[in-house]
Amino acid sequence: MTDETPDPEGAADPAPAESAPVAAESAAIEPAPPERVPFWQRPNVDRYLSPAIMPILVLIAILVYVLNVSRVFLSAHGHTSVVVGSFLTLVILVGATVLSNASRLRSQTIVLLTAGFLLVMFSSGWLVLGHSQIKNASSSVLPADGPSQGTITIIAQPGAALTFAPSSLSLKTGIYTVVLKDGANTTHTLNFDQSVTLWAGLVVSNQGETLHSRIFFPANGPYTFYCAVPGHRAAGMQGVIQVTGPPMTLTQALAAAGNSSGSSGGSGGSGGSGGA
C-alpha cells in the first residue's frame, strides 16, 4: 500500500500562475514623470545667465546700501555721524557673527534677520532724505558784486584753530557782502544751512587769500554758517548770524541796498566788521 502524502513543495507550484496578473498589472503602470528642475538650476541658466546677472544685482545692492548710508551720515551734525558709524559697524559685526553660525539657525530666521537689517537701513536713508540734501543748494544765487547794506568779514581758522572769527553776528534783514579770509594755509569753505540766503558759497585754500560774495537775509531768525571740509564742522568750525528786522523780498532788499550803498560806510550790523 502506497502512503500518499501531500508534497508541500508541490502545493506551492500554482503561486507563479497567480502572480502573473500582478506582474502584468505592474508593467501597465506608467513611470513617474521626471522631477521639474528649478529655473536657476538648469544647465544653461546656471552656466551663462547666473554669472552675468549676479554681479549686476550685487552692484545695485551695494549702490543702494551706500546711498542710504550716506544719507544717514549727511543728515547728522556734530558727533552724531561718529555715533551712527560706530552703531552700524557694531551691527555689521554682530550680524556677521550670527550668520557665521547659520547652521544652528533656521532658514526663516536668517531671512528675517537679513530682511530686518535691510529694512532698517533703507527706511532710515529715506526718512532723512530731506535733511541730507545740500542746504545751500538753490535755484539761483546772488552775484558776488552788487549793492549791499554793509560788509561782513569772517576769518577762517584764526590762530590755527578750527573756528571762524567772529562766530556770532547780529544783523538786520537785507543784502550784505560777506568777505572770507583764510587765516591759515588750509582749505576752508563758507556755507550756510539756509538756502533762502541765495548764497553761492566761498572756498579759500591759501593763507591770506580773500574772496567775497553777497548774501540775502529775507526774515529774522538764526542763520547758521559752517565749513564744509570733512571734520571741520564737527570740530567747531561753525557760527550763527542772528538776523532781526521786518521781512522783505529780494526786490525790496535790492532797492534798500542800492539806496544805502552810497551813504553807508560798508559796515552792516553790530559786529559786522569781524576784524579784517
C-alpha positions, 0 to 999 in steps of 0.5 A: 500500500502506497502512503500518499502524502501531500508534497508541500513543495508541490502545493506551492507550484500554482503561486507563479500562475497567480502572480502573473496578473500582478506582474502584468498589472505592474508593467501597465503602470506608467513611470513617474514623470521626471522631477521639474528642475528649478529655473536657476538650476538648469544647465544653461541658466546656471552656466551663462545667465547666473554669472552675468546677472549676479554681479549686476544685482550685487552692484545695485545692492551695494549702490543702494546700501551706500546711498542710504548710508550716506544719507544717514551720515549727511543728515547728522551734525556734530558727533552724531555721524561718529555715533551712527558709524560706530552703531552700524559697524557694531551691527555689521559685526554682530550680524556677521557673527550670527550668520557665521553660525547659520547652521544652528539657525533656521532658514526663516530666521536668517531671512528675517534677520537679513530682511530686518537689517535691510529694512532698517537701513533703507527706511532710515536713508529715506526718512532723512532724505530731506535733511541730507540734501545740500542746504545751500543748494538753490535755484539761483544765487546772488552775484558776488558784486552788487549793492549791499547794506554793509560788509561782513568779514569772517576769518577762517581758522584764526590762530590755527584753530578750527573756528571762524572769527567772529562766530556770532553776528547780529544783523538786520534783514537785507543784502550784505557782502560777506568777505572770507579770509583764510587765516591759515594755509588750509582749505576752508569753505563758507556755507550756510544751512539756509538756502533762502540766503541765495548764497553761492558759497566761498572756498579759500585754500591759501593763507591770506587769500580773500574772496567775497560774495553777497548774501540775502537775509529775507526774515529774522531768525538764526542763520547758521554758517559752517565749513564744509571740509570733512571734520571741520564742522564737527570740530567747531568750525561753525557760527550763527548770524542772528538776523532781526528786522521786518521781512522783505523780498529780494526786490525790496532788499535790492532797492534798500541796498542800492539806496544805502550803498552810497551813504553807508560806510560798508559796515552792516550790523553790530559786529559786522566788521569781524576784524579784517 
